[in-house]
Amino acid sequence: MTVVWRARGCKKGAPVGGLPATGQAPEGTPGARVSATAGELVLYLYDRIPADGDRVRIDGDPALLDQLRAWDPQE
């Protein structure tokens, strides 16, 4: 099963929302896309595993994901 989520960066962080599983593409083109299992995505976001292309694959601008990973919601 594939679940698609979209995070949009803004000054207050990165609000995340699920997209409907209608088979239709969401509006706009994402700056970056990550493909991984849920567990591997969490490990990647917490800098426990690299985006090596086998477990975690990034398409697009990896600098956007670096910004998300570096974001501190307490700031």
Secondary structure, 3 states (H helix, E strand, C coil): CCCCEEECCECCECCEEECCCCCCCCCCCCCEEEECCHHHHHHHHCCCCCCCCCCCEEEECHHHHHHHHHCCCCC
